[in-house]
């Protein structure tokens, strides 16, 4: 797929981090970008910077996602590109003991479900609704109607202590990539997923420098945190390379993390 002003895109989680970098990269090629995010202040700022449109949305809400797609399409037309970067995490052991009282506790199930709803169900919700819209598009010269890029994590394959919910949600994104690509193959819509390693996103920007240094040292090469722009570069490759389909690709500097 060629990137130019005739193409519209939606980037969920586009107000910061990986999503913001991808929004900027797409806009630099002339693509009309709609940013879906819960953070109105940051989302509006990025949209203004790139000449896009901001849609405030909680990806766990059918109504809000429908309204956001309607707003984006009214501004730019039907999107050919969807990049799913909206997501969050938590860190709770499956079961353990309260450090102060010694009382046995377990992972709060509502907290587990919240991560699944945002990272996994929210991603699928946006894919399904975007793909339905893409069916209305005329195919391009190579028969392609659209491209979807999802965000999982190396935790999908290499989760750490406390990451049961996060790893389950991201493992689900990996697990559904190929079936969705096969569901949509006859409609000319490609689906791929990126598994980022340790990236310098807002989740880490407030961490102490010694923590960042230790994380950087754990990466085989290059020994640093990943840059959001590097994620964006791979996302654009997945979009523009027409033979890239049904793939789950690690972007992690070859990190394989020991349990901690």
N, C-alpha and C positions, 0 to 999 in steps of 0.2 A: 504494500500500500504506500502510495506517495503522500507525503505530508505537505499540505498547502492550505490555502484559505477556503478551498471547497470542502474541507473536512471539518467536522465538529467532534469534540471529545468531551467526555465526562470523567473527572478524576475525583474519586471519593477520598476523604481525608486530605484534600488538596490545600488546606490552609497552612500546613507546616511540614517539615521533615521530608520524607520520601515523596509524598504527594505534591508538595509545593515545588520541589525540584523538577518533578515530572511535568507539572503544569507549565512551568517556565520553559522547559525544553520543547514541549509541544508548541507553545505559543511562538517560540523563536523560529519555528518553521512555518508560521502563518496559520496554524490550526486554531479554530475558535474553541476556547476551553471554558467549560462550566465547572466550577468548583463546588463540590458537595462537602459540607463540613458542619460540625456543631458549634465551632468557634466563630461567631459572627465578626468580631473585630479583626482577627487575623485573616479570615476568609475574604472579607471585603477589601482588605489591603492588598492581598495577592491578586485578586481579580482586577482591581484598579491598575496595579502595576503591569499586568500582562494584557489588559484590554479585554478581559473575560467577563463572566457573570458569576455571581456568588449565589448559592442556594443553601439556606440553612436547613439542615436535615439530620435527623437521628436515623441511622440505617436499620434500627430495630423496629421502625414504624412503617407499615405499609402506606398509610396515608401521607406521611411526610415524604417518603421516597417517590410516590406517585406525583405529589405536588412539585417536587424538585425536578423530576424529569419533564413535567409539563412546562415549567418555567424555563429550563434549559433549552428545550426544543422550540419554544416560542421565540427565544432570542437568537438561536443559532441553527435551527433545523434539527432533524434527526441525527443523532451521533453515530459515527462509524467506529468510534474508539471508546472503550471503557477501561479505565485503570482503577483497580480497587486497592486503595491504601488505607482506608478507614479501619482502625483496630486499636485494641488496648490489651493490657495484661494485668496480672496480679501475682502475688507470691504467697501461697499458703500451703503448708504441708497437708497431705491427705488426712493424717491423724497425728496427734502429738500431745505434749503436756504444756500447760501454761507455766511459763518460767517463774512467775511469782508464787503461784499457789500449788503447782504440781497437778492440777486438775486435768483430766484427759479431755481433749477437744477433737473435733474433726472439721474438715473443710466445710464452710457454710455452703449449702447447696444453692442458695440464691446467688451467691458470688460466683460459683462455678457456672451456673446457667447464664449469668450476665455475659461472661466472656464468650460462651458458645453463641449466644444470640447476636453479639456484635460482630465477632470475628468470622464466624462460620455462616450462620443463617443470614446475617446482614450482607455478607459477600454474595451468597447465592441469590438473595432477594434482588440485589442490584443487577446481577448477571441475567437473571430470568426476565426482568422487566426491560433491560436494555436490549437483550436479544430479540424479544418480541417486537420492539420498535425497529430494530435493524431489518426485520423481515420485510418491512415496507420499502426498503431502499432498492434501487436498481443495482444489479451487480456491476462491479468494475470490469475492466477488460479481461482480467484473469478469473472472473467469476466470484471474486471476493466481495462480501457485503460488509464485513466488520472484523474487528480484532479486540479481544479481551485480554488484559493482563491482571493477574491477581497477586496478592502479597501473602506469602506464608512466612516461614522463618526456619532457620536451622533447627529450632526447637521442635519442629515437626518430626525430625528424625533423631534429635540429640537433646532431649529436654533435661533440664536440671531439677534439683529438688525444689519443690514449691510451684512447679510449672505444670501440674497435671491439667488444669483447665486450659492454660495457654497452649500447651503442646497438643492437647486434644483438638482444640479449635483449629490450629494451624495444620495439624495432620489431616483434619477433615478437608481443608482447602486443597491440600495436595491430592488427597484421595478422590476428590470429585473432578479434578482437572481433566483427566482423560475421558471419563464418561460424558462430561459436558461437551468436550470437543467432538466426541462421536455423535452426541445428540444433534449437534449443530452443523455437522460436516456437509450435509446435503444443501444447506442454506448458505454456505460460503462464509461461515463465521469461525474464526480461529480462536483458541483459548490456550493460554500459557500461564505459568506461575513462577514467580521469583521467590527464592528462599534466602533472604538476607541474613548475614551474620551480625556482628556487632557494629552498628552504624552510629555515627555522630548525629543523632536526631535530638529533638527537644527532651526526650526521655533521659538522655545522658548529659545534656549540656549543663545541667545544674550539679552534676556529680563532682566530688573533689578531684583535683588533678592527679592525686596518687592512685585513685580508683581507675581513672581513664588510662593512666600509664600502665597499670597492671593488666587491664583488659587489652590494651594495644600489644603488650608483650606476649599475650597468649595466642596471638595470630601468627601462624607460621611465616607468611610473607604476603604482602608487605606488613610490617609490624606497626600497624596503626588502625584506627577506627575507619570503617568504610565511610565514604562521602555520599550524601544523598544524590549528588550529580552522577555518581557511578551507577546507582540504581536506575536513575532516569535514562542513562545511556543504554543500559540493557533493555529497559522497557521499550525504548524506541526501536531497538534492533528487533525485538519480538514483533513489534507492530509492522515494521517496514519489510522484514524478510518474510515473504509469502509462504515459505516452506517450513516455517517455525510453527508447529502446532502440537498440542497435547503434551507439552514438555514441562517438567518441573526442574528448575535450574538453581543450584546453590550459588550464591554470590557472597563468599565468606572468607576469602584469603586462605582457603584450605584448612580452616579451623575444625578441629574435632575435640570437643571439650570433655575433660575429665570430670567426673561427678564432684560437685561442691555444694 
